[in-house]
Amino acid sequence: MTKKIKTIALVALSTICSLPAMGQDLLANQAPVDRKMKVVDSVALQRLIDFENLENPSADLYEDWDNMHAHSRVTELPDSFRISLKNFCMPTTNRVLTSNFGARWGRQHKGLDIKVYIGDTIRAAFDGKVRVVRYEGRGYGKYVVIRHDNGLETYYAHMSKQLVVEDQEVRAGDPIGLGGNTGRSTGSHLHFETRLCGVALNPAILFDFRNQDVVDDSYMFRKSTYQRESALATRLRGVNGASLGADDNDDIELAIAAPEASYKQENRFHKVKRGETLFSIARKRGTTVDAIMKMNHLKKSSKLKPGQILKFN
């Protein structure tokens, strides 16, 4: 019995003595694994960052984050930039516009005015982060500026109350304020702006307040065509939406067809009417048949179809 106890004690003692060595072996074996995991984690993290930058174009468009000033430092507008309009929410359910974007009373009105009543809920148009929550007595009144993942910044002005704070993450549809009549305002309304790189864009080119919808899943901003498209958007979706004639309807269809084409500023478009020929179109547009054929990859034997869109310059 004594012999067995001695044997057990010796085994236990040898096991205890070997534990530090075993621990060191385990640590040594674990070290390469840890190094590999760090590499994997770094790659995964970089992929996540790249993916978030891809999903959040605003990261590449803006150089700073400023909570003090409504208008962030203007950065250079890209020649073209696709603005995603998916997962949106109309900032207000009211459909009545009271003032257009553009020249007004001898100065530029850089947004749309939408009739709202004091206390109406104002909502974030897209996902994003609140950049500014401030009061401006001679201008915006109580206002909020949100920088969105799609590259836009939206401004909501003249509110009676702000419901968010600076640096707060918001989702499309989150309440951000209440309708009001603060600041330089002659009646309760929402002044709504959309800006890209600090430059005001016509909200009517993106939003259709009458139909409570956006114009498409995305909008391709191009320096070369923006002014024309903005003017057309005001005619279509601005205050009182002027009645459109036959030529205007042609322009509307051309504006829809043109943005997805690759073209320079001097290129223009013609919608083929029934009975028209290359010769009659060339004469009407002050160009030549050969020029139209070359620009549209046509042959003299090509048949024109009513509604077909042709480039010319």
N, C-alpha and C positions, 0 to 999 in steps of 0.2 A: 504493500500500500504506500509506504514511504517512497519507494522507488518510482511509483506512478506519479506521485505528487511532484517529485523532483523533475520528472520528465515534462509534465505539464507546465511547471514553472519556467523551465528552460525554453520551451516553445513560445510561451507568452512573452518572455523577456526578449527573445530574438525577434519576435514580431514587432514589439514596441520599438526596438532599436532600429528596425528597418523602415519604420513609418516616415521619418524625415526624408530618407533617400527615395522612397516611393513617391512622396509628395513632390520632391524636386524633379523626379522623372516625369510626373504628370504635368508639372508646369512647363518643363522643357518641351514636352510633346505638344502642349497647348499653344506655345508661342507661335509656331508657324501657322497654326489655324487662325489665331487672332490676327496675324498680319494679313492673311488671305481675306478674313472677314472685313478688315478695314478697307482693303482694296475694293471688295464687293460693295460695301456700304458707300464708298466714295463714288463708285460708278453709278450705283442706284440713285444716290443723291443728285448727281449731276444730270442724270436722265430726268429726274423729277423736276429739277430747275429748268432744264431745256423745255420740258413739256409745259410747265406753267408759263414760261415766257411765250411759248407758241400760242397757248390759250389766252394769254394776257398781253396783247400787243402794246398796251400802254406803257409797259416796262421799257420798251425801246423808243417810244415817242417823246417821253418827257425826261428832262435832265434833273429836275428837282421836285421836292414835295414841300409846298409852302402853305402853312395854315393862316398866314397873316393877310394875304392879298387875294382878292377874288380872282383876278386875272393872273394866272401863272405866266412866267416869262415865255414870250412867244418863241417857239422853236421853229425851225424850217419845215414848212409843209412838204410832205413827200409828193412827188409828181403824181403818184397814184397810191391809193390805200383802200383796201376793202374793209368796210365797217359792218360787222355782223349785227343784225337786228333781231336775232332769235332770242327767245326767252325774255321778251320785253313785257312791260306793263305801261299802259297809258297813265301819265301822271295825274290826270283827273278824268272823271267820267263825263264831264261837261263837254258838249260838242260845239259851243258857240265861241267863235273867234271874234275879237274886237279890234285887233290891229295886226297888220302884216309885218314881216321882216323887211327891212330896207329903209329907204329914205322916208323920213317923217318929220314934219315941222322943222325943216332945214338941218336935220341931223340924222345920223344912221340909227335906226331902231334894230338892235342886234338879236332880237328874239321874236316870239309870237306872244300876243296877249290872249289869254283864254278867260272867259267869264267864269268866275267862281264866287261863291258867297262866303262870308266870314264864318269860319268853322268847318268848311268842307275839307275832307281829307286829301292831302297831296301825297303822292307815292313816288318811290324811286323808279325810274324808267328801266334801269338794268342793274345787274349785280355790280357792286363796286365798293369804294371806300370814301367816306365823307372827308373832304379836304378842308372846307371852310364852313363855319357856322357863325355868322356875324350880323351886325345891324349897321345900316348905312342910312342915316336920316334924310340925306338929299338925293338918294338914288334907289338902291334895291330894297330899302327897308330891312325887314328881317328876311334873311336869305340863306340858302344852303347851296354848296357846290359839291358835286360828287364826281370823282374820277372813276370811270368804268373800265372793266376788263377789255372791252372791245375797242378802246382807244379814245372814246368820246369823253368829254366832261359835260355834265348838264347842270344848269343853273335854275333855281326855283326862287323867285323873288316876290316881295310885298306880302309875305305871309304874316298871320297874326301870332303864330307860335311855331317855334322849331321843336321837333320831337327827337332829334338826333344830336350827337356830339361829334366833335372833330376826331378823326382817326377811327371812327366806328365802321365796321364792315356791315354792309347792307345787301339785301337781296332784292331783286326786282319785285315791286309790289309792296315793299315795306313802307309803312307810314313814316314820312319824314317831316311833316309839318301840317299846318292848318291854313286854309285860305284866309286872306286878309286884305288890308288896305294901308299898309305901312310904307313909309318912305315917300318917294316922289310918285304919287299915285292919285288919280282923280276918281277912283271908285274901286270896289273890291274886284280883284282879278289876279290871275297867276301870270307873271312874266316868265316865260320858259325859253331858255337858250340851250343850244347845242354847239359845242366848240371842239375843234380838232387842233391840237398843238397851239392852243390859245387863240386861234382864229375862229370867229363866229361863222357858223354855217346856218343856212336857212332850215329851221326845224321842219318846214313843210316838205322838204325834199326827203325826209325820213318818216314823218308822222302824218297820218290822216285823221285829224281830230273828229271830223264829221262822222266818219265810219269807225272810229275808235280802233284803229289798226295801224300797223306800219306798212310802208309801201311795198316791201318785199322781204325776203329772208336776209338780204344784205344790200348795201349800197356801195358801189365802186366810185369813190371820190377820185376825180381827175382834174388837175389844174386847168387843163385845156378846155374842158366842157362844163365845168361847174357853174359858171355865170349863166350860161344859157339854160341849164337844167334848173337852176334856182328860180329864174324868172318864170319858167314854165310851171314849176311846182306852185308858185304863188298864184298863178292864173287858175290852176286846177284845184288847189286845196287851201287857198287863202281866204281872206274876208270876202264874203258874197260870191266867190268863185265866178268870175265873169262868164257869161254864156259864150260858148265857143262855136266858131263857124267851121266850114268844111276844111279850110286850110289849117285851122288850129287842130282839128282832129288828126290831120296828116302829121302835124308836128308832134302830137302826143305819141303816135305810133312810132315815129322816127326816134323820139327820145327814149322809148322803151327798147327799141332795137339797137340803138347806137352804143349804149354803155358797155355792152359785152364785146364789141368789136375793137380791134386794135387799129387806131387811126391817129393822125396828127391833127393839129388844130385847124389847118386849112381845109381839111376834108369836110364835105357836107354830103347830105343824103337826099335822094329823091324817091318818092313812092310812086311806082308805076300805076297809071290809070288805064282803064280799058281803051284800046285803040291807039295808045302811044307807041312810038317806035324809037329806036336809038337816035335817029336823025331828029325827030321832033323834040326829044328830051334834050339833046345836045344844043339845039337852037334855043330852047326855052331857058336853059341854064348857062348859056354863054360859053360853052366848051365844044369839044369835038367828039365825033363818034369814036375815033381811035382812042382818045383819052379815057372815055367811059369804058370801052372794051378792055383796055389795059388794066384799069383800076379794079374791074370786077371779074377779070379772067373770062371774058366772053368772046365768042366768035361771031362773025357776021351772020352766021346761020342760026345763032342762038335765038330762041323764042322768048319774048318777055311775057310775064304773067302779071295780071292785075294784082296789086298789093306787094309786088316784089320791091325790095329795097336796093337801090343802086347808089354807090359812092360817086361823087364828082367833086371837083375843086375849081 
